[in-house]
Amino acid sequence: MNCKITKFSWTEATSNTKTGKTSGSGTAGLIVIGVGCLAFLGGVTLYFLEKEGGDNIILHSLGLITVGSGLLGVRKHKDGIEKSNTEENKENIQKLHS
């Protein structure tokens, strides 16, 4: 497999590989990760300024980042399941006809 990546594309990061349509879970994942990163930076700032609640903000922002990463992963995992299901279905149909 020859993979040459020359530039980053936000549309490819948020679209399904099979249909090319914008993925809701991919878009939501990127937004949640962005919000989590901003909250993490805010929490670190509060923590170093010795204000209350900075550690809780850091903890919850890491949870947001994890959820966003999960949403991105679900999109890729779902595409793989659909691909494997169609291959299995074709094999089963061929077995039934023979």
N, C-alpha and C positions, 0 to 999 in steps of 0.2 A: 504494500500500500504506500503510495507516494503522496505524502501530505505536505503541501507547501502553504504556509500561512503568511500572507504578506501584509494584511491589515486587519484590524479588529472591527467588527460590525455589530452594533447594538441590535439591529433587526435579526441577525442570525442567532444572537444569544437568547432572544425571546421568542423565536419561532420554532414550530415543530419541524423535525427533520424530514418527516414523511410527507406532510401536506404543504409545508411552507407557510401555513397560516400562523398568526400571532397566537402564542400559547398564553392562556390566562394564568396558569401556575408559574410559568417562567417570568412573566411580567411582574406578578405579585411577589415572587421570590426576590427579584432584583430590587423592588421597592422596599420590601421588608429588610433586606440586607443593608440597603442604604440608610434607612432609619435607624437600624441597629448600630451601624458604624458611627453615625452622628451622636447617638445616645451614649455610645461607649466613650467617645472623645469628651463629651460633656461630663460624664461620670468621672473620668480620669482627672479632668480639670477640677471638679468639685473635691475629689479625693485629695489632690495635692494642695488645694487651698484650705484643706481641713474643715470643710463644711459638712454638715450632716447629710446623710443619704447618698453620698457619692458611691459607696461600696454597693448599695442596693441597686443603683442605676447601672453600674458595671455588670452586676450579676444578671439583671434582667435584659440588658442589651446583648449579652452573650447568648441568652436564650432566643432573642429575636434573630440574631445572626444564624443560629442553628436551625430555626424554623425556616428562614429564607433559603438556606442551603438545602434543606429537605424538599422545599417546593421545587427548586431547580432540579434536584435529583429525581423527583417523582416524574417530571416531564420526560427525562431521558429514559427512565425505567419503563414508563408506560409505552413509549415508542418501541422499545425492545420486546415487550410482551406482545404487542400487536403484531410485530414482525414474526415472532416465533409461533404465535397462534395461527397465522395464515399459512405458514409452512407446514405445520402439523395438520391443519385442515386439508390442505392439498394432498398430503400423503394419505390421510384417512379416506378421502374421496377416491383416490386412485385404487386403494385396497378394496373398497366396496365395489368398484366397477370391474375389477379383474377377478 
